[in-house]
Every structure is written in structure tokens, then in C-alpha cells.
Amino acid sequence: MKILITGVHGFVGSNLVKALSKEHVIYGLDIIAPKKEGVRFTFSWDYLNQPGEIPDVDAIIHLAGKAHDTKNQSAAEVYFKVNTELTEKIYDYFLQSKAKKFIFFSSVKAAADRVEGDYVDESVVPAPVGPYGESKIKAEDYIRGKEAERIANGKETYILRPCMIHGPGNKGNLNLLYGVVKRGIPWPLGAFENKRTFTSIDNLCFIIKGLLAEHVESGVYNINDDEAVSTNELIGIICSALGKRARIWRIPRRLMEGCAQVGGVLHLPLNPERLQKLTENYVSSNAKIKKALGVDRLPVRAKDGLTVTIKSFD
């Protein structure tokens, strides 16, 4: 196949190039255009306005976007300009092109900022909080609004909502937690047994290969590893990779909640909002995508994938 990947020079894009370029012809679309092994040519976004400049492709994978700024320093309009408007632009291009498959990377944060119940699946009524999730769901809505045109042209569209994607070369929140543990700082929230689902880059590439190769029904799909992992387990994985003993303090929950209340009044790092984010559950179900691909389990266990990522930090 000939495949166009937007945001091809990012973390996910680079890994998809490695996974797909041996069997397919890859073109890139990005704000930067250095030469990249496995990519035939990287076009700038201006090329979308020049008919015939980008070769005909069979599939478009839309990765380009503004990532969630956990420090909340990015202006809200930036998220909508990048996450929403670029998606509208590339999807309109897809509908007019000869490509038959479109894969859009949204986020679980487009569905829900918090999980009510045991897990979140594709049936949830979207209720994003903040410009990141709101800009992603607005992009999803635009795609859904073009459903009749998509069907009339015999095209397939997949909206993916991955949990936090990780792998070697990724410098996200896992790296921050790794730094805390490596310095020997005890984890004081051991009394909170919260669980989260992550997405190994290898499992993600496996799913993308399946969507490209198989006839899968268009729609929304949650993407994550099969197993949820608690923060305490994650710290144990980090310590095992470092050859250290896990230092987890199980300070009573009410005491930590009281400290957070005080921190909120005094504007300290630990406040009620941050405590909630550090200790809440966020478990996503990947049952729908596995059924669609005809698999019982994804190839990489959650703990194995996390171990590979953690070891890469050194």
C-alpha cells in the first residue's frame, strides 16, 4: 500500500514508519521535512492546497496534533487550531482523494476526563474537560458529520482513542515518575490502589497493521493494553528495572487528603486536584478493537511493554 502519515516525525509516527515501511510505501505530511529513513518524501501542509502534488495513496493516518499540556500553559485556541482545524483539512482532502482508509488518532480524553464505573468503553457519552479533550471531540464530530459522504464514496474511517502511548524514545509522564523513583524518593500514596491502562507502542503498531490489512467496520475504537496497572505496580516495575527496592509509603488516605486540602489553601504542589489525578482510576476497555481484528489478546503484556519503556530511559 501507499500510506500518507501526518505528524510522521513524532514519536508514534517514527514507530509506525519502522513497522510499516518494509512492506508499504510511506509518505509524510508534517511541519518539518527532514529526510527520514523509510519515508519516500515528507510534504508540508501547504501541499494539500496544490492538487496533484501529493501522490495518490491507499490510506491516510492522521497523527498530527497538539499534545495535552499537563502544565496547562498552552492557550485554548492552539488546541482547536491544531487538533480540530487540521483534522478538518486532512479529512476533506481524504474524502476527495482516492484513498480508501482514514485512521484518526483522537484520545480517551475526548470521551471522558474521569471514568465512572469499572471502565470506559466506546458507548460512553463524550464529556471531555478542557481544551485538549474538547478539541479532539470536535474533530471527531466533524468526521462523523461527513458520514454520508464517506459511505457514498466507499471509504472506511477509524477514530482511535488511545490511552497514554509509551515506548522507547518517549519522554512523557512515565519518565517523570521514573526520575522520582530513581532519586530514591518514596512514593507516599501507596494507600490508594488506583489502576490505569496504558498503550504499548508495539501493541499500537499491531492494531494499525490490522486496520490496514483487514476489512474492519468504520467507527470509534478505544486503544490500550489488555491489562490495567496500578501506580504501586508501576513503581515496582520501575524499581525492578533499576535494581532497586520499591519504597512505597502507605500513609492513611484521610491524612493525605487533609494534606492536599492544606496544600490547596497554601498553593503547594500537592493540592486536591493533583491528588485526584494521581490516585484516580482510568481503565479503558479494548474489547471492541480486539473483536474487530479477531484476536483474543494483544501481543505485548502491559507489564512487559512498560518494562521495555522504563529500561530505555537509562
Protein Blocks (a to p, Z undefined) as FASTA:
>chain_A
ZZddehklmmklmmmmmmmmmmmccddddfbdcdcehiabacdfklmmmghkaccdfbdc
dfbccdddfkopacfklmmmmmmmmmmmmmmmmmmmmbfbdcddddfklmombdgdjbdc
fkbccddedjklmmmmmmmmmmmmmmmmmmmnopacddddddddddehiacfklmmmmmm
mnopacfklmpccddddddfklmmmmmmmmmmpccdedddddddfbdcdfklmmmmmmmm
nopacddddddfklmmmmmmmmmmnopabdfklmmmmmmccdddfklmmmmnopabdfbd
fklmmmmmmmmmZZ
